[in-house]
């Protein structure tokens, strides 16, 4: 189970990646092809070498891939519904109303 500090660190990392991803998506949406200096610096700090030579859609994919380990997968347990026993006399479809 995640400790409180671990969860806080996970959320902080996820928020930072999400901000970078949002900025990249906005640049892509407005057909911009050049990164701002601050954004390029943030990408270098994430470990992206020479972000100026990588197309923005590829940068989006890289940052999205970095984000995946921080996302929580919620497993939903499906409960079995108990089936009612049906009396065969009433399920034959005899048309009696």
C-alpha positions in Angstrom: 0.0 0.0 0.0 1.2 3.5 -0.8 2.4 5.5 2.2 1.2 9.1 2.5 4.6 10.5 1.4 4.7 8.1 -1.6 1.3 9.2 -2.7 2.2 12.8 -2.4 5.3 12.3 -4.5 3.4 10.3 -7.1 0.8 13.1 -7.4 3.5 15.7 -7.7 5.3 13.8 -10.4 2.1 13.1 -12.2 1.0 16.8 -12.0 4.4 18.0 -13.4 4.2 15.5 -16.3 0.6 16.5 -16.9 1.5 20.2 -17.1 4.2 19.4 -19.7 1.9 17.2 -21.6 -0.8 19.9 -21.6 1.7 22.5 -22.9 2.9 20.1 -25.7 -0.7 19.4 -26.7 -1.5 23.1 -26.9 1.5 23.7 -29.1 0.4 20.8 -31.3 -3.2 22.0 -31.4 -2.0 25.4 -32.6 0.3 23.8 -35.2 3.4 25.2 -33.5 6.6 23.4 -34.4 9.1 25.1 -32.0 9.4 24.5 -28.3 9.8 27.3 -25.8 13.0 27.4 -23.9 11.3 26.6 -20.6 9.5 23.6 -22.1 12.7 22.3 -23.7 14.5 22.7 -20.3 11.7 20.7 -18.5 12.0 18.0 -21.1 15.7 17.8 -20.7 15.2 17.4 -16.9 12.9 14.5 -17.6 15.7 12.8 -19.6 14.7 13.8 -23.1 17.9 14.4 -25.1 17.8 17.3 -27.6 14.1 17.9 -27.5 14.4 20.6 -30.2 15.1 17.9 -32.8 12.0 15.8 -31.9 8.6 16.5 -33.4 6.0 17.6 -30.9 3.7 14.6 -31.5 6.6 12.3 -30.6 7.3 14.3 -27.5 3.7 14.0 -26.5 4.0 10.2 -26.8 7.2 10.1 -24.8 5.8 12.2 -22.0 2.6 10.1 -22.0 4.7 7.0 -21.7 6.5 8.5 -18.7 3.2 9.3 -17.1 1.8 5.7 -17.3 3.7 4.2 -14.3 2.2 6.9 -12.1 -1.4 6.2 -13.0 -3.3 4.0 -10.7 -5.2 1.0 -12.1 -8.4 0.4 -10.2 -9.5 -3.2 -10.4 -13.2 -3.6 -10.1 -14.3 -6.8 -8.6 -17.5 -8.1 -10.2 -19.7 -9.8 -7.8 -21.7 -12.8 -9.0 -25.4 -12.3 -9.0 -27.3 -15.1 -7.5 -29.7 -16.4 -10.0 -33.2 -17.1 -8.9 -34.5 -20.5 -9.5 -37.3 -20.3 -12.0 -40.2 -22.7 -11.8 -40.4 -24.4 -15.2 -44.2 -24.1 -15.3 -44.0 -20.3 -15.5 -41.0 -20.1 -17.9 -42.5 -22.1 -20.7 -44.0 -19.1 -22.4 -47.5 -20.5 -22.4 -49.0 -17.1 -22.8 -51.1 -17.2 -19.6 -51.3 -13.7 -18.2 
